[in-house]
Amino acid sequence: MLERYKLDGAGGDMLIVEDDEQTRQMIRRVFTSEGWRVREAKNGRAALDLFREKAPDLILLDLIMPEMDGFEFVAVLRTMPQASGIPVV
């Protein structure tokens, strides 16, 4: 499914939002080997900070997290004009 989000056959910038460190590391290894540039956040609040620094091409989002879950993250993201058109998986 994520193949369709690659830019010109190569990965773009991805933001992984996942509270479990081992899962984040595993996802990072998989996607960096596919050519994606990956940044990681352990909750929605940290992800918003990273998003404000530089908008990614794709967000891979866990829904159940402490501090700010994925549902809250998406609600805030939808209010940000720069987030328009960025896929969230």
N, C-alpha and C positions, 0 to 999 in steps of 0.2 A: 504494500500500500504506500509506503513512504517513498518508493522509487519515483512516483509522479511528482514529488516535491523537489526533486533534484534540479539544480539550475544548470542548463547546458550539459547534462549528463554527469555532472559532478555535484557533490553536496554543497550546500550553502552554510549559512550560520544557523545553528540550532541552539535553542535554549531548553535544557532538560530541567523540569521542576519536579523533584522527587525527594521525599524526606528520608528514604532509606539509602545510606551511603553506599552500601554494596551494590544495590540496584543501579544507582547513578554511575558507579564505576563500570559496571558491566555494559550499560547502555552506551557510555562514552567510548569504551573500547570498540564496540560494534560499529558505531557510527563514524568514529575517526578513521577506522580502517576502510570505510566506504567513501572517505574524502570530505566528510562534514567537519566544520569547525564548531566545537561544542563548548558551551558555557553551562554551568550548573548552579541551581539554587535549591536549597533544602526546604523552602516553603514559598507560598505565594508572595509574601511581603518582600523577601529577598529577590524573588524573580522580578517583581515590579521595579526594584532598584536597578537590576541589570538591564531590564527592558528600557528604562529611561536613559541609560548610558548609551545603548546601541540596540536598535530594534533588530531582532533576528528574522530570518526567512521562514522559520518554522519553530513552533513551540510544542514540545512533547510534555504533557501535563498529567501528573497524578492528581486525582480528585480528593483523596482523603489524606490530609496532612495537618500537623499542628500549626498553631499561630494564625495562618491564613490558608484555608483549604483551596482546592482548585475551583470550586464553584464561586467563591468570593473573588478569586483572582480573575476569572473570566468576566464577572460583573464589572470590576474596575477596568479591566482591559477594554471592554466595549465602550467605555466613556472616553477613550483616548483616540483622537483622530489618527495618530501615527500607527495605530494597531489595525486599522482597516485593511482587510485583505490578507492579513498574516494568518495562515492556517494553524489551528490548535488541535492537536491529536491527543 
